[in-house]
Amino acid sequence: MTDSVELISEPVLFYVQEFYCFDNFSAFAVVWRGSLWMTAEHAYQASKFEHISPLWDIIRDEISAHQAKKTAETYKHQMRRDWLDVRLAIMEEVLRAKLAQHEYVRRKLLETGERRIIESSPDDSFWGWGPNKDGENHLGRIWMKLRGELREGRI
C-alpha cells in the first residue's frame, strides 16, 4: 500500500518520454491567432514580436523549435516592451490551444492525476525547477491549471 501512495506522489517530469508532449518543443502543431505553428515554442517565441510582422513570419517558418528560439534571441532588442507583463498569459493561451487541438495531450494530462507537473529544466528557474530544483516552475503550474479546467469541462 505504501508503494502505491509514493508512486502517486511522484511528480510528472516533462523530459520523461511518457510526458514529453507537455514540452513546448514537442511535435504538436498549434493553430493560434490565425496561424499554424509547428510547435508551441514557435508560437510563444513569435509572440514576442507580434508588433513586427516580418519577424512573426520568420519565426513561424523556422525549421525547428530550437531555431525559432534562437531567432527570437537574435532579435531580443526588438521584443515588445510589455513582454515581461504578458508572457505568462501568452504561454497559457498557447498551451490552451495545444491542449484543445490534441486529444493525445488531453489524455496524457488527465493521466497525471493529482501529481505535480514539473518542467525539469536544470537551466531555467522561471519556467522550470532550475539547477537547485526549487525554481518557480511556471510552465508546470500552467499545465496543472489547465488540467483542472479540462476536468471541469472548460476545455
C-alpha positions in Angstrom: 0.0 0.0 0.0 2.8 2.4 0.8 4.4 1.9 -2.6 1.3 3.0 -4.4 1.0 6.1 -2.3 4.6 7.0 -3.0 4.1 6.4 -6.7 1.1 8.7 -6.9 3.0 11.5 -5.2 6.0 11.3 -7.6 6.0 14.4 -9.8 5.5 14.3 -13.6 8.6 15.5 -15.3 8.5 16.9 -18.9 11.6 15.3 -20.1 10.5 11.8 -19.4 9.4 10.3 -22.7 5.9 9.4 -21.4 5.1 13.1 -20.8 7.3 14.9 -23.3 4.1 16.1 -25.0 4.0 18.9 -22.4 7.3 20.3 -23.6 6.9 23.3 -25.9 9.4 21.7 -28.3 7.3 18.5 -28.8 6.0 18.0 -32.3 2.4 19.1 -31.8 1.4 21.8 -34.3 -0.9 24.5 -33.0 -3.3 26.9 -34.7 -3.0 30.1 -32.7 -4.0 33.7 -33.6 -4.8 32.7 -37.1 -1.6 31.0 -38.0 -0.4 27.4 -38.0 2.7 26.9 -35.8 4.9 23.8 -36.0 5.2 23.8 -32.2 4.0 25.7 -29.2 7.6 27.1 -28.9 7.3 28.7 -32.4 4.1 30.5 -31.3 5.5 31.6 -28.0 8.7 32.9 -29.4 6.9 34.8 -32.3 4.5 36.4 -29.8 7.5 38.5 -28.5 7.4 40.2 -31.9 3.7 40.4 -32.7 4.1 44.1 -33.5 6.7 43.3 -36.2 5.0 41.2 -38.9 8.2 40.1 -40.8 9.7 38.7 -37.6 6.5 36.9 -36.7 6.6 35.2 -40.1 10.3 34.4 -39.9 9.9 32.7 -36.5 6.7 30.9 -37.6 8.5 29.4 -40.6 11.7 28.3 -38.8 12.6 24.6 -39.3 12.6 23.6 -35.6 11.6 24.9 -32.2 15.2 25.3 -31.3 15.8 27.5 -34.4 12.6 29.5 -33.6 14.0 30.2 -30.1 17.4 31.1 -31.5 16.0 33.5 -34.0 13.9 35.2 -31.2 17.1 35.5 -29.1 18.9 37.2 -32.1 16.2 39.9 -32.2 15.6 40.3 -28.5 16.4 44.0 -28.7 13.2 44.4 -30.7 11.0 42.5 -28.3 7.7 44.1 -27.3 8.1 46.4 -24.3 5.4 44.7 -22.2 6.8 41.2 -22.7 7.6 40.6 -19.0 4.0 41.6 -18.2 2.3 39.4 -20.8 4.5 36.3 -21.2 2.6 34.1 -18.7 -0.8 34.9 -20.2 0.6 34.3 -23.7 2.1 31.0 -22.7 -1.2 29.9 -21.1 -3.0 30.9 -24.3 -0.7 28.9 -26.5 -0.8 25.8 -24.2 -4.6 26.0 -24.0 -4.7 26.0 -27.8 -2.4 23.0 -27.9 -4.5 21.1 -25.4 -7.8 21.9 -27.2 -6.4 20.7 -30.5 -4.7 17.4 -29.5 -6.7 14.6 -27.9 -3.4 12.8 -27.1 -2.2 15.7 -25.0 -5.6 15.9 -23.2 -5.4 12.2 -22.4 -1.8 12.5 -21.1 -2.7 15.5 -19.0 -5.6 13.6 -17.3 -3.3 10.6 -16.7 -1.2 12.8 -14.4 -3.9 12.6 -11.8 -3.2 15.0 -9.0 0.6 14.8 -9.3 2.7 17.9 -9.6 3.8 18.6 -13.1 7.4 20.0 -13.4 9.3 21.4 -16.3 12.5 19.7 -15.2 15.0 22.0 -16.9 18.1 22.5 -14.8 18.8 25.7 -16.7 15.5 27.6 -16.1 14.3 28.7 -12.7 11.4 30.7 -14.1 9.7 28.2 -16.3 11.1 25.1 -14.7 12.7 23.9 -11.5 16.2 25.2 -12.2 19.6 24.0 -11.0 18.5 23.6 -7.4 15.1 22.1 -8.1 13.4 25.0 -6.3 12.5 27.2 -9.2 9.1 28.8 -9.9 8.0 26.1 -12.4 5.6 28.4 -14.2 5.2 26.0 -17.1 4.3 23.2 -14.8 1.8 25.4 -13.0 0.1 26.4 -16.2 -0.3 22.7 -17.1 -1.8 22.0 -13.7 -4.2 24.9 -14.1 -5.2 23.6 -17.5 -5.6 20.1 -16.1 -8.2 21.5 -13.6 -10.1 23.3 -16.4 -10.0 20.1 -18.5 -11.5 18.1 -15.7 -14.3 20.7 -15.2 -15.1 20.5 -18.9 -14.0 24.1 -19.7 -11.5 22.9 -22.4 
